[in-house]
Each structure stands twice: as C-alpha cells, then as structure tokens.
Amino acid sequence: MPVRIVPMKTEHLDAVAELERSCFTVPWSRNALAEELDNALSAFLVAVDENDRVVGYAGLQVVLDEGYITNVAVRPDCRRRGVAGKLLDVFERFAEGNHLAFLSLEVRASNYAAIALYGQHGYRGVGRRRNYYEHPKEDAVIMTREFGEAAK
C-alpha cells in the first residue's frame, strides 16, 4: 500500500485519536496524544495514503540511548499491507542513526500478527508483564531489538 510516513501534527490528532479508539480497548485520549507533540523525548509518526487519510501511526519515546515504542496502530481495513512495517522502519533507522542501544515495546500476548511482524523486524521476546492490559486482562510480551554494539 503506498503511504507516506510524516511527523504527527496537530491536524492529525482527531484521526489518530479515532484510530486509537478503533484499535485499542484502553485508547490514548486526544489530549494525551497532543501532549506528545510537545514532548522533546517523543516522536510520533503517521502513515497517510494518497488521499492524505491517516491509515496508521506509531509513537517512540527516547531516554538516553534507549527507545521505547509506545504505540503502533493501523486501520483494520489497511492491515497486512506493510503500513506498520514502514512505520517501524523509520524508527529503526532513527535508532541506528542516533546510536540507540535498543528499541523495546510491549504487545498483547494474543496479538500473534503483531508479534510475527516484530519478529520479522528483528525483535525478540525478552519477558512478560503479567496482567499488563485491561479489557480483557492479558499479559504483555516485552520485545526488544538491539542496535550497534549491543546487537553484536
């Protein structure tokens, strides 16, 4: 699916908040997303199609040499078309270019498609957070991809 990956801006917030509501049982609010625009430690990206419609988004927080992927979401009708992979690619290039030691994330233990995608991108399971998710209660799988010296 042809998409452009661009930094999230104020004009994307309504669409991203709607995407959150359609993808997650405990979605981030529009206000929480807006706060990330002003957070110097965060980078949020949107994937837009040829009609400038937001079809996906992802968030990253960086502290020192560690990156944490906070969110990855793609419209249900646009899944399995490479959108999430393109968002991850941008964060992975950022991690390499900025000498991050690793990127990490959490994913629902039952989200096999996402776990497989992350595995294809070099992330590996390193632990679990018991009952991390609500509605329904579920464990999170912690996945990490190392970069630079840490990856050797």
Secondary structure by P-SEA (a helix, b strand, c coil): cbbbbbcccccaaaaaaaaaaacccccccaaaaaaaaacccbbbbbbbccccccccbbbbbbcccccccccccccccccccaaaaaaaaaaaaaaaaaccccccccccccaaaaaaaaaaabbbbcccccccccccbbbbbbbbbbcccccc
